[in-house]
Amino acid sequence: MASKIKKIAVLTSGGDSPGMNAAIRSVARTCAYYNIECIGIYRGYQGMIEGDFLPLNARSVKGIINKGGTVLKSARSQEFRTPEGRKKAHENLLKEGIEAFVVIGGDGSFTGALIFNEEFNFPVMGIPGTIDNDIYGTSHTLGYDTALNTVVEVIDKIRDTASSHNRLFFVEVMGRDVGHIALNVGVGAGAEEILIPEEDLGLERLLQSLKRSKLSGKSSSIVVVAEGDKIGKNVFELKEYVEENMTEYEVRVSVLGHMQRGGSPSCFDRVLASRMGVKAVETILEGKSSYMVGLLSDKIEITPLNEAIKGKSKINKELMRVADIMSV
């Protein structure tokens, strides 16, 4: 694999997700395999601006494949949004002899990398790391599978309480713009109803669905709500509406929040991160830039960064139909 590049950096940016450390490890060890120097950049783009760099090698990344979060830390950088901030970051990269970088993050992180590439003609590569699975060009983002397993486990525990007290639980999960988590965990945990941004169920239809469940003999119910769902202003408004119209239910709300981002990555995410890290480095060494690596039909493929940013991931319509059938 012919390449003049001798030093590649890796950083994590935006919200953390399980599998980021496995991807850092993969980038560092792939660099070692090809006799390329690898530099870790702490605290994302802010660390790039401040020159917060540390050499990585095959041994320095041992023991992190099983850890959640990111050992390189992550931070949002307002300064990187300015031409002056990006110029300073570029100067630091050149001073360190870094010739390309891999960014692990979401669409905001990719947007920053693309602008940086356009301004300085600097090779960049993206690895999608976000539990929301809202990136175009990959069927799975890093951390998504782990988050699904975490949420299903929690909902299983909530159901024990719901069935013991004849309660209705609204469980809010992450998903500001897309309902991938809500839809999959709703099916996996046997929820009676699933509310996602892509489908406006409406308050009346929600009520009808819950009444139908009650008449069919269900003494308790679980409703999974994506945080970006548009039916009510928030999940607590939904609770109040149901309490007013279905007095037979005790209604509770559980907002899972940031616990969905934590925890040891699943085997799937560890393997995916390893595959993505190898592909990211090898694509750079092939002389390509401004791509995102992703999983498509079980193969690691590359998608132009601008398409990954502008494109929209689509909800699984067939799974929505399955959810409707399973809720009888």
C-alpha positions as a Markdown table, in Angstrom:
| # | Residue | x | y | z |
|---|---|---|---|---|
| 1 | Met | 0.0 | 0.0 | 0.0 |
| 2 | Ala | 1.9 | 3.0 | -1.3 |
| 3 | Ser | 1.7 | 6.2 | 0.7 |
| 4 | Lys | 3.8 | 9.1 | 1.6 |
| 5 | Ile | 1.9 | 9.8 | 4.9 |
| 6 | Lys | 4.0 | 9.0 | 7.9 |
| 7 | Lys | 2.0 | 10.4 | 10.8 |
| 8 | Ile | -1.8 | 10.1 | 11.5 |
| 9 | Ala | -3.7 | 11.6 | 14.4 |
| 10 | Val | -7.0 | 10.4 | 16.0 |
| 11 | Leu | -9.5 | 12.3 | 18.1 |
| 12 | Thr | -13.0 | 11.8 | 19.5 |
| 13 | Ser | -15.5 | 14.6 | 19.3 |
| 14 | Gly | -19.0 | 15.4 | 20.4 |
| 15 | Gly | -21.0 | 13.1 | 22.7 |
| 16 | Asp | -19.2 | 9.9 | 23.8 |
| 17 | Ser | -20.4 | 6.5 | 22.8 |
| 18 | Pro | -19.4 | 2.9 | 23.7 |
| 19 | Gly | -16.9 | 1.6 | 21.1 |
| 20 | Met | -14.9 | 4.9 | 20.7 |
| 21 | Asn | -12.0 | 3.4 | 22.7 |
| 22 | Ala | -12.1 | 0.3 | 20.6 |
| 23 | Ala | -11.8 | 2.5 | 17.5 |
| 24 | Ile | -8.9 | 4.5 | 18.9 |
| 25 | Arg | -7.2 | 1.2 | 19.6 |
| 26 | Ser | -7.8 | 0.0 | 16.1 |
| 27 | Val | -6.5 | 3.2 | 14.5 |
| 28 | Ala | -3.3 | 3.1 | 16.6 |
| 29 | Arg | -2.6 | -0.6 | 15.9 |
| 30 | Thr | -3.3 | -0.3 | 12.2 |
| 31 | Cys | -0.8 | 2.6 | 12.1 |
| 32 | Ala | 1.7 | 0.4 | 13.9 |
| 33 | Tyr | 1.0 | -2.4 | 11.5 |
| 34 | Tyr | 1.9 | -0.1 | 8.6 |
| 35 | Asn | 4.8 | 1.6 | 10.4 |
| 36 | Ile | 3.0 | 4.9 | 10.6 |
| 37 | Glu | 3.2 | 7.1 | 13.7 |
| 38 | Cys | 0.0 | 7.7 | 15.5 |
| 39 | Ile | -0.9 | 10.7 | 17.6 |
| 40 | Gly | -3.8 | 11.0 | 20.0 |
| 41 | Ile | -5.5 | 14.4 | 20.3 |
| 42 | Tyr | -7.1 | 15.0 | 23.7 |
| 43 | Arg | -10.4 | 16.9 | 24.0 |
| 44 | Gly | -11.4 | 16.8 | 20.3 |
| 45 | Tyr | -10.9 | 19.9 | 18.2 |
| 46 | Gln | -10.2 | 22.1 | 21.3 |
| 47 | Gly | -7.2 | 19.9 | 22.0 |
| 48 | Met | -6.1 | 20.3 | 18.4 |
| 49 | Ile | -6.2 | 24.1 | 18.9 |
| 50 | Glu | -4.3 | 23.9 | 22.1 |
| 51 | Gly | -1.7 | 21.3 | 20.9 |
| 52 | Asp | -2.8 | 18.7 | 23.4 |
| 53 | Phe | -1.1 | 15.7 | 21.7 |
| 54 | Leu | 0.2 | 12.4 | 22.9 |
| 55 | Pro | 1.9 | 9.6 | 20.8 |
| 56 | Leu | 0.0 | 6.3 | 20.7 |
| 57 | Asn | 1.5 | 2.9 | 19.9 |
| 58 | Ala | 0.3 | -0.7 | 19.9 |
| 59 | Arg | 1.1 | -1.1 | 23.6 |
| 60 | Ser | -0.3 | 2.2 | 24.9 |
| 61 | Val | -3.8 | 1.3 | 23.7 |
| 62 | Lys | -3.9 | -2.1 | 25.5 |
| 63 | Gly | -6.8 | -2.7 | 27.8 |
| 64 | Ile | -9.2 | -0.1 | 26.4 |
| 65 | Ile | -11.2 | -2.2 | 24.0 |
| 66 | Asn | -13.7 | -3.1 | 26.7 |
| 67 | Lys | -14.0 | 0.4 | 28.2 |
| 68 | Gly | -16.9 | 2.8 | 27.6 |
| 69 | Gly | -16.5 | 6.5 | 27.0 |
| 70 | Thr | -13.2 | 7.8 | 25.4 |
| 71 | Val | -9.7 | 7.8 | 26.9 |
| 72 | Leu | -8.9 | 10.8 | 24.6 |
| 73 | Lys | -11.8 | 12.7 | 26.2 |
| 74 | Ser | -14.2 | 14.8 | 24.2 |
| 75 | Ala | -15.1 | 18.5 | 24.3 |
| 76 | Arg | -17.2 | 20.9 | 22.2 |
| 77 | Ser | -15.1 | 23.7 | 20.7 |
| 78 | Gln | -16.7 | 27.1 | 19.9 |
| 79 | Glu | -13.2 | 28.3 | 18.9 |
| 80 | Phe | -12.9 | 25.7 | 16.1 |
| 81 | Arg | -16.0 | 27.1 | 14.5 |
| 82 | Thr | -14.0 | 30.3 | 13.7 |
| 83 | Pro | -11.4 | 30.6 | 10.9 |
| 84 | Glu | -8.9 | 31.8 | 13.5 |
| 85 | Gly | -9.4 | 28.7 | 15.6 |
| 86 | Arg | -9.0 | 26.3 | 12.7 |
| 87 | Lys | -5.9 | 28.2 | 11.5 |
| 88 | Lys | -4.3 | 27.7 | 14.9 |
| 89 | Ala | -5.3 | 24.0 | 14.8 |
| 90 | His | -3.7 | 23.6 | 11.4 |
| 91 | Glu | -0.5 | 25.2 | 12.5 |
| 92 | Asn | -0.3 | 22.8 | 15.5 |
| 93 | Leu | -0.8 | 19.8 | 13.3 |
| 94 | Leu | 2.0 | 21.0 | 10.9 |
| 95 | Lys | 4.3 | 21.7 | 13.8 |
| 96 | Glu | 3.8 | 18.2 | 15.1 |
| 97 | Gly | 4.3 | 16.7 | 11.6 |
| 98 | Ile | 0.8 | 15.3 | 11.5 |
| 99 | Glu | -0.3 | 14.7 | 7.9 |
| 100 | Ala | -3.9 | 13.4 | 8.3 |
| 101 | Phe | -6.4 | 12.8 | 11.1 |
| 102 | Val | -9.3 | 10.4 | 11.9 |
| 103 | Val | -12.2 | 11.9 | 13.8 |
| 104 | Ile | -14.6 | 9.6 | 15.7 |
| 105 | Gly | -17.9 | 11.4 | 16.2 |
| 106 | Gly | -21.2 | 12.5 | 14.7 |
| 107 | Asp | -22.4 | 14.8 | 12.0 |
| 108 | Gly | -21.2 | 18.0 | 13.8 |
| 109 | Ser | -17.7 | 16.5 | 14.1 |
| 110 | Phe | -17.8 | 15.5 | 10.5 |
| 111 | Thr | -18.9 | 19.0 | 9.5 |
| 112 | Gly | -15.9 | 20.5 | 11.2 |
| 113 | Ala | -13.5 | 18.0 | 9.5 |
| 114 | Leu | -15.0 | 18.7 | 6.1 |
| 115 | Ile | -14.6 | 22.5 | 6.5 |
| 116 | Phe | -11.0 | 22.0 | 7.7 |
| 117 | Asn | -10.3 | 19.9 | 4.7 |
| 118 | Glu | -11.7 | 22.5 | 2.3 |
| 119 | Glu | -9.7 | 25.3 | 3.9 |
| 120 | Phe | -6.4 | 23.6 | 4.2 |
| 121 | Asn | -6.6 | 20.6 | 1.8 |
| 122 | Phe | -5.8 | 18.4 | 4.8 |
| 123 | Pro | -6.6 | 14.7 | 4.6 |
| 124 | Val | -9.4 | 13.7 | 7.0 |
| 125 | Met | -11.4 | 10.6 | 7.6 |
| 126 | Gly | -14.6 | 10.0 | 9.7 |
| 127 | Ile | -15.7 | 7.1 | 11.9 |
| 128 | Pro | -19.4 | 7.4 | 13.0 |
| 129 | Gly | -19.6 | 7.3 | 16.8 |
| 130 | Thr | -23.1 | 8.1 | 18.2 |
| 131 | Ile | -25.7 | 6.0 | 20.0 |
| 132 | Asp | -28.5 | 7.6 | 18.0 |
| 133 | Asn | -27.6 | 5.8 | 14.8 |
| 134 | Asp | -28.5 | 9.0 | 12.9 |
| 135 | Ile | -25.7 | 9.0 | 10.3 |
| 136 | Tyr | -26.3 | 8.4 | 6.7 |
| 137 | Gly | -23.9 | 5.8 | 5.0 |
| 138 | Thr | -23.9 | 3.2 | 7.7 |
| 139 | Ser | -26.5 | 0.8 | 9.1 |
| 140 | His | -24.8 | 0.9 | 12.6 |
| 141 | Thr | -22.9 | 3.7 | 14.3 |
| 142 | Leu | -20.5 | 2.9 | 17.1 |
| 143 | Gly | -22.3 | 2.6 | 20.4 |
| 144 | Tyr | -25.8 | 2.0 | 19.0 |
| 145 | Asp | -25.9 | -1.7 | 19.6 |
| 146 | Thr | -24.6 | -1.3 | 23.2 |
| 147 | Ala | -27.2 | 1.4 | 23.9 |
| 148 | Leu | -30.0 | -0.9 | 22.7 |
| 149 | Asn | -28.8 | -3.6 | 25.0 |
| 150 | Thr | -28.5 | -1.2 | 27.9 |
| 151 | Val | -32.0 | 0.2 | 27.4 |
| 152 | Val | -33.7 | -3.2 | 26.9 |
| 153 | Glu | -32.2 | -4.4 | 30.2 |
| 154 | Val | -33.5 | -1.3 | 32.0 |
| 155 | Ile | -37.0 | -1.7 | 30.5 |
| 156 | Asp | -37.1 | -5.3 | 31.5 |
| 157 | Lys | -36.6 | -4.2 | 35.1 |
| 158 | Ile | -39.2 | -1.4 | 34.8 |
| 159 | Arg | -41.7 | -3.9 | 33.5 |
| 160 | Asp | -41.3 | -6.0 | 36.8 |
| 161 | Thr | -42.5 | -2.9 | 38.7 |
| 162 | Ala | -45.2 | -2.0 | 36.2 |
| 163 | Ser | -46.8 | -5.4 | 36.3 |
| 164 | Ser | -46.6 | -5.6 | 40.1 |
| 165 | His | -48.5 | -2.4 | 40.6 |
| 166 | Asn | -50.8 | -2.2 | 37.5 |
| 167 | Arg | -48.9 | 0.8 | 36.3 |
| 168 | Leu | -48.3 | 2.5 | 33.0 |
| 169 | Phe | -44.7 | 3.6 | 32.4 |
| 170 | Phe | -43.6 | 6.2 | 29.9 |
| 171 | Val | -39.9 | 5.4 | 29.3 |
| 172 | Glu | -38.0 | 8.2 | 27.5 |
| 173 | Val | -35.0 | 7.2 | 25.5 |
| 174 | Met | -32.5 | 9.2 | 23.5 |
| 175 | Gly | -33.3 | 10.1 | 19.9 |
| 176 | Arg | -33.6 | 13.8 | 19.3 |
| 177 | Asp | -34.2 | 13.6 | 15.6 |
| 178 | Val | -34.6 | 9.9 | 14.9 |
| 179 | Gly | -36.4 | 7.0 | 16.5 |
| 180 | His | -34.0 | 4.1 | 15.9 |
| 181 | Ile | -33.4 | 3.4 | 19.6 |
| 182 | Ala | -37.1 | 3.7 | 20.6 |
| 183 | Leu | -38.3 | 1.5 | 17.8 |
| 184 | Asn | -35.8 | -1.3 | 18.3 |
| 185 | Val | -36.0 | -1.4 | 22.1 |
| 186 | Gly | -39.7 | -1.1 | 21.9 |
| 187 | Val | -39.9 | -4.2 | 19.9 |
| 188 | Gly | -37.2 | -6.0 | 21.8 |
| 189 | Ala | -38.7 | -5.2 | 25.2 |
| 190 | Gly | -42.3 | -5.8 | 24.2 |
| 191 | Ala | -43.6 | -2.3 | 24.6 |
| 192 | Glu | -47.3 | -1.7 | 24.1 |
| 193 | Glu | -46.7 | 1.5 | 22.2 |
| 194 | Ile | -43.7 | 3.3 | 20.6 |
| 195 | Leu | -43.5 | 7.0 | 20.0 |
| 196 | Ile | -40.9 | 8.3 | 17.5 |
| 197 | Pro | -40.3 | 11.6 | 15.6 |
| 198 | Glu | -40.9 | 10.0 | 12.3 |
| 199 | Glu | -44.5 | 9.0 | 13.1 |
| 200 | Asp | -47.0 | 11.4 | 14.6 |
| 201 | Leu | -49.3 | 9.0 | 16.5 |
| 202 | Gly | -51.4 | 11.8 | 18.0 |
| 203 | Leu | -52.7 | 12.0 | 21.6 |
| 204 | Glu | -56.1 | 10.5 | 20.7 |
| 205 | Arg | -54.7 | 7.5 | 18.9 |
| 206 | Leu | -52.3 | 6.9 | 21.8 |
| 207 | Leu | -55.3 | 6.9 | 24.2 |
| 208 | Gln | -57.2 | 4.5 | 21.9 |
| 209 | Ser | -54.2 | 2.2 | 21.8 |
| 210 | Leu | -53.8 | 2.1 | 25.6 |
| 211 | Lys | -57.6 | 1.5 | 26.1 |
| 212 | Arg | -57.5 | -1.3 | 23.6 |
| 213 | Ser | -54.6 | -2.9 | 25.5 |
| 214 | Lys | -56.6 | -2.5 | 28.7 |
| 215 | Leu | -59.6 | -4.2 | 27.2 |
| 216 | Ser | -57.5 | -7.1 | 25.9 |
| 217 | Gly | -56.6 | -7.9 | 29.5 |
| 218 | Lys | -53.3 | -6.1 | 30.0 |
| 219 | Ser | -53.0 | -4.8 | 33.5 |
| 220 | Ser | -49.8 | -2.8 | 32.9 |
| 221 | Ser | -48.2 | -1.1 | 29.9 |
| 222 | Ile | -44.9 | 0.2 | 28.8 |
| 223 | Val | -44.7 | 3.1 | 26.3 |
| 224 | Val | -41.3 | 3.9 | 24.8 |
| 225 | Val | -40.9 | 7.5 | 23.8 |
| 226 | Ala | -38.0 | 8.9 | 21.8 |
| 227 | Glu | -37.0 | 12.3 | 23.2 |
| 228 | Gly | -37.7 | 14.0 | 19.8 |
| 229 | Asp | -41.3 | 12.7 | 19.6 |
| 230 | Lys | -43.7 | 15.5 | 18.6 |
| 231 | Ile | -47.0 | 14.3 | 20.2 |
| 232 | Gly | -46.6 | 16.4 | 23.4 |
| 233 | Lys | -44.2 | 19.1 | 24.5 |
| 234 | Asn | -42.5 | 16.5 | 26.6 |
| 235 | Val | -43.0 | 13.1 | 28.2 |
| 236 | Phe | -44.5 | 14.6 | 31.3 |
| 237 | Glu | -47.2 | 16.2 | 29.3 |
| 238 | Leu | -48.1 | 12.8 | 27.9 |
| 239 | Lys | -48.3 | 11.5 | 31.5 |
| 240 | Glu | -50.7 | 14.2 | 32.5 |
| 241 | Tyr | -52.9 | 13.7 | 29.5 |
| 242 | Val | -53.2 | 9.9 | 30.1 |
| 243 | Glu | -53.9 | 10.4 | 33.9 |
| 244 | Glu | -56.7 | 12.8 | 33.0 |
| 245 | Asn | -58.3 | 10.3 | 30.6 |
| 246 | Met | -57.4 | 6.9 | 32.1 |
| 247 | Thr | -57.9 | 7.2 | 35.8 |
| 248 | Glu | -57.6 | 3.5 | 36.3 |
| 249 | Tyr | -53.8 | 3.7 | 35.6 |
| 250 | Glu | -51.1 | 4.8 | 37.9 |
| 251 | Val | -48.8 | 6.6 | 35.4 |
| 252 | Arg | -45.0 | 6.9 | 36.0 |
| 253 | Val | -42.2 | 8.4 | 33.9 |
| 254 | Ser | -38.7 | 7.2 | 33.6 |
| 255 | Val | -36.2 | 9.3 | 31.7 |
| 256 | Leu | -33.1 | 7.2 | 31.0 |
| 257 | Gly | -30.9 | 10.0 | 30.0 |
| 258 | His | -27.1 | 9.7 | 29.8 |
| 259 | Met | -27.0 | 6.2 | 31.3 |
| 260 | Gln | -27.7 | 5.1 | 27.7 |
| 261 | Arg | -24.2 | 6.3 | 26.6 |
| 262 | Gly | -22.3 | 4.5 | 29.3 |
| 263 | Gly | -21.1 | 1.0 | 29.9 |
| 264 | Ser | -18.8 | -1.5 | 28.3 |
| 265 | Pro | -19.3 | -1.8 | 24.6 |
| 266 | Ser | -21.0 | -5.0 | 23.2 |
| 267 | Cys | -19.1 | -7.5 | 21.2 |
| 268 | Phe | -20.8 | -6.2 | 18.1 |
| 269 | Asp | -19.5 | -2.6 | 18.7 |
| 270 | Arg | -16.0 | -3.8 | 19.6 |
| 271 | Val | -15.8 | -5.8 | 16.3 |
| 272 | Leu | -17.3 | -2.9 | 14.3 |
| 273 | Ala | -14.9 | -0.4 | 15.8 |
| 274 | Ser | -12.0 | -2.6 | 14.9 |
| 275 | Arg | -13.1 | -3.0 | 11.3 |
| 276 | Met | -13.8 | 0.7 | 11.0 |
| 277 | Gly | -10.5 | 1.8 | 12.4 |
| 278 | Val | -8.6 | -0.5 | 9.9 |
| 279 | Lys | -10.6 | 0.8 | 7.0 |
| 280 | Ala | -10.1 | 4.5 | 8.0 |
| 281 | Val | -6.3 | 4.2 | 8.2 |
| 282 | Glu | -6.1 | 2.2 | 5.0 |
| 283 | Thr | -8.3 | 4.6 | 3.1 |
| 284 | Ile | -6.0 | 7.5 | 4.1 |
| 285 | Leu | -3.0 | 5.5 | 3.0 |
| 286 | Glu | -4.7 | 5.0 | -0.4 |
| 287 | Gly | -4.6 | 8.7 | -0.8 |
| 288 | Lys | -8.3 | 9.3 | -0.2 |
| 289 | Ser | -9.8 | 12.0 | 2.0 |
| 290 | Ser | -13.1 | 13.4 | 3.2 |
| 291 | Tyr | -14.8 | 10.0 | 3.6 |
| 292 | Met | -16.7 | 8.3 | 6.4 |
| 293 | Val | -16.3 | 4.6 | 6.9 |
| 294 | Gly | -19.6 | 2.7 | 7.6 |
| 295 | Leu | -21.2 | -0.7 | 7.7 |
| 296 | Leu | -23.4 | -1.4 | 4.6 |
| 297 | Ser | -24.7 | -5.0 | 4.0 |
| 298 | Asp | -22.2 | -6.3 | 6.5 |
| 299 | Lys | -19.3 | -4.7 | 4.5 |
| 300 | Ile | -17.2 | -1.8 | 5.6 |
| 301 | Glu | -17.7 | 0.8 | 2.8 |
| 302 | Ile | -16.8 | 4.5 | 2.5 |
| 303 | Thr | -19.2 | 7.4 | 1.9 |
| 304 | Pro | -18.2 | 11.0 | 1.1 |
| 305 | Leu | -18.4 | 13.1 | 4.2 |
| 306 | Asn | -20.7 | 15.7 | 2.6 |
| 307 | Glu | -23.2 | 12.9 | 1.8 |
| 308 | Ala | -22.9 | 11.5 | 5.4 |
| 309 | Ile | -23.6 | 14.9 | 6.8 |
| 310 | Lys | -26.5 | 15.9 | 4.5 |
| 311 | Gly | -28.1 | 12.5 | 4.1 |
| 312 | Lys | -30.8 | 11.2 | 6.5 |
| 313 | Ser | -30.9 | 7.8 | 8.0 |
| 314 | Lys | -34.2 | 6.1 | 7.5 |
| 315 | Ile | -36.4 | 4.3 | 10.0 |
| 316 | Asn | -37.1 | 0.7 | 9.4 |
| 317 | Lys | -40.7 | 0.6 | 8.0 |
| 318 | Glu | -40.9 | -3.2 | 8.2 |
| 319 | Leu | -40.0 | -3.1 | 11.9 |
| 320 | Met | -42.7 | -0.5 | 12.5 |
| 321 | Arg | -45.2 | -2.9 | 11.0 |
| 322 | Val | -43.9 | -5.7 | 13.3 |
| 323 | Ala | -44.3 | -3.3 | 16.3 |
| 324 | Asp | -47.9 | -2.8 | 15.4 |
| 325 | Ile | -48.6 | -6.5 | 15.1 |
| 326 | Met | -46.8 | -7.3 | 18.4 |
| 327 | Ser | -48.8 | -4.7 | 20.4 |
| 328 | Val | -52.2 | -6.5 | 20.1 |
